[in-house]
Amino acid sequence: MTTPFRIACLQINSGNDLEANMAAVRRLTAEAAGGGANFVLAPEYFLMMDGSGRVMREKALPPDGGKVLAELQAMARDNGVWFLAGSLTLNTDDGRIANRSFLIAADGRVVTHYDKIHMFDVTLPDGKVIRESSTYRPGGRAVIGHMPWGRLGMTVCYDLRFPHLFRALAQQGAQFIAVPSSFQRQTGKAHWHALLRARAIENAAYVFAPAMCGEHAGNRQTYGHALIVDPWGEVLADAGEEPGIVYADVDPARVVKIRGMMPSLEHDRPYVVDAAEIQ
């Protein structure tokens, strides 16, 4: 379909108080619906954010999302909007937790879900070490959700650094790609805008990136700057550094036009890597 629609990306400063976070999301979602949004997107960890892996494990939800997911479904239905639950942290059967994104329809149905594939195991410029794989179980499948306006490729935060995932989603028909994130402040200043624009340009796809911002429990700082990027790489909205909402009117026909002008998704060719020793 090529019907235009309006999206709203939420920018949130969540902590480790689930009820307080839920209250903020309810308020922002109602405001976004009042602002004409058809599709509202929340960031990674939007209902539970703590820099401690122990705290995140202790506060993880039941494997099926329990009453929290049910409340989000009701919220989408009550506001008449599609809703991306950027990520919920859920218990699994191996002692680790899943970092799972849910796409919820305006009638409250869970359309599909996606578990973050790539684990943020890094050393930041200031020497701080983060090892997501010690707490989280990585997903193993790429996911596209079907919406009334087209196909949404689903990713989460660190996935942004793996362009082959975005390529696969676009080549399977995704016109829009969601990147709900809690991007670290240190890396965000250097890479956030460049990576999001690159993923949009490479795949001639809209990129929707709701984001966390500010200071969080457990000595975690996030960059903010929730972005909406069009398939030519133009930034349609940037939320800056404070909590709030950014909107954009999205036209699926623009994806068709740009992919027709520059059909690079059809131009991939097989090749071998020459690994001969360099003298």
N, C-alpha and C positions, 0 to 999 in steps of 0.2 A: 504494500500500500504506500501511497505518497501523500497522505493527509498530514499537514503540519500539526504540531502539538507544542505545548509549553512545558518545560522542565524546570525544576527547582532543586539546586544542590544545597544541602544544609552544611553549615560550618559550625562545629560544636566544640566546647571545652568540657569534655566529660571527665568525671573522676570515678571513684570506686563505690559510689552510692547509687545503686541501680534505680531506686525510686526517684531520686532527684534527676537522674539522667532521663528516665522515662517521661517525667513531667516536662522537661525541656523539649524533648522530641515531640510530644503531643502538641505543645504550644506552637512550635515551629511548623509542624505539618499542617495544623489548622490555618496558620498564617499563610503558608504557601498555597494551600487550596483556595483560600480567599483571594490570593493574588493571581488566580487563574491557572495554576499549575495542574497539568494532567498526570504528571509523573514526578514524584518526590524521591530524592536519593539521600540517604544518610551515610556517614563515613564508617570506616573500619572501627571496631570497638566502641560504637556509639553509645552502648548501654553499660559498658564496663571497661574502664581504662585504668590500669595500674602498671607501673614499670616492673613490679615484682611478679615473676612467674608463679611463685607460690600462692600469692593472692589471687591471681587469675585462675589457677586450678581450683582453689577453695571456693570461688564464687562462680564457677562454670555452671551452666544450665543443664538440665536433663538432655539426653541425646535427641529427643524429639522437640526440644525447645520449650516444652511445658506451657505454663500459663503465660509466659512472657511472649512467646511467638503468637499465641492466641490473642493476646492483647494488641499486638501489632497488626494482626489480620483484621481485628475489629476496628482499629484506628483507620486503616486504609478504607475499609467499607464505609465507615461513618463519614469520612471526608470525601468519598467518591474519587479517590486517586489511586493510581498504581504507586507502589512503594518498594524501594530497594532497601532492605535491611542490610546495610553495608557489611557488617559481620557480627554474628553472635558467637560466643565461645561456649562450646558444648562438650560435655563429657563423652569419652569413647570407651571402648572395651579394652584398650591397652594401657590405660593409665595416663595417656596424654589427652589433650583437648583438641577439638577441631575448630578452626577459624572459618566459619561458614556464612556465606552470603545468601540471602533469600530474596527472590523476586515474588512480590505479592500483587495480585490483580486488584482492581477497584472493587470487585465483589468479595474480597477477602480470601480468595483461593491462593494457596502457595503454588505458583506456576512451575518453579524449579529452584534448585539450590546449587551452590558451588563452594567447594572447599579449597581454600588458598593452596596453591601448588608449591610455590617457591618460598623457602624459609629464610628469614632475615638473620643470617649468621655472619656477623660483620664486626669489624673494629672501627669505630668512628674516629674522625680526625683528632679528637681530644683524648684518645686512648680507651674510651669506654667500650666494653665488649658486650654485644648482645647475641644470644644464641637461641633463636626461636625454636630450633629443632629439639631442644631439651625439654620443651613444654608442649609443643604443638605437633600434631600428626599431619603431614602434608597430604593434600588431595592428589588424585591421580587421573582426573578427567577434565577436559575442557568443556565448557557449557555455554550454550546459546539459548536464551529465553525468548519466546515468541510473544510479542506485544501487538496491540491493534495497529501500531504505526510501522512495524518492522521487527527486525531481529536484534536482540541485545546480547553482545558478547560479555561474559562476566569474568572479571579479574579482581584481585585485591592487592593494593599497595605495592609490595616488593616485586610482584609479577611484572610491574611496569618496566623493569630492567631486562626483560626477556622477550625481545621483539618477535621471536618465532611463535610464541603463544598468540600474540595479537594478529600475526599473519595468518595463522591457522583459522582463527575466528572469522577474520574478514573473508578468507577464501571459502569458508563454509556459509557465507551469506550475511554475516553481521554487518549492519549499517551503522550501529552505535556500539560503543564499548564503554562499560562502566569500570572505574578505577577507584572505589571507595578506599580511603587511605588515612593512616596516622603517620605521615611521613616525618621522619626526624628533622629537627630544625637545621642541624649542621649540614646534612646532605641536601635538604630541600632548597636551601639558599643557592646551592651550586647547580642542582640538577633537575628540580621539579618541573619548571616551565619547559625546559629544553626537551626532556623526555616525553612529556605529554604532547607537546606540539609535534615531535618526531613521530610518535605512534599514530597520531591523526593523519599526518601527511603521508607516511609510508603506506597506510591502508585506506586512504581516502574515506575515512570514517569519522563521525562525530565521537568525541571523547568526553565523558561526563565524570568529573572527579570531585565528589564531596570529600571534605577534609576535616581533620581535627586541628585545633589550634591551641596555643598557649602552654601553660604549665600544668602538669598532671601529677597525681600521686605516684610515689615510687621513683622520683627524680627522672621524669620523662618530659621532654619538651618537643612539641610538634610545630610544624611550619605554617599551617593554615593555607591560605591562597587556594581555596576551592576554585576549580577552573571548569569552564565549559569551552571546548575547542571545536571549531567546525572542520569539515574534511579537507579544507585548503590550508589548515594550520592557523587560522585566525582565532585569537582568543576573544570569545564573545562575552565572557564574564569572569571576573577575578574578585574573590571575596576579601582579599587583603588578609589582615592578621587577627581580626576580631570575630567573635561569634555572630552568625547571621544567616542570611539566605541570598543566593544569587539566582537569577532567572535567565532563561534564553528561550526564544522561539525557534524550534527545530523544524527544518523542512527536509524530509527524506528525499525529495526530488533533487536536492543539491548533491547528495551522494551519487545518485544516478548520473547527474551531469558531469561531475568531476571524474568519476570512474570511466565515463565515456571519453572525456578529453584525454585522460592519462591512464590507460588501462594496465598499470604496472602489475596488478594482481594476476594478470594473465600472462605475464612475461617471465616468470621464474623459469630457470633452466637448470637441468642437472649439471653437476660439475664434480670433479675430483680435486682434492687438496694435494698439491705437490709437497710432500713432506721431506724431500731430499735435503740432506744436510747442507747447510750454508757454510761455505768455506771462508 
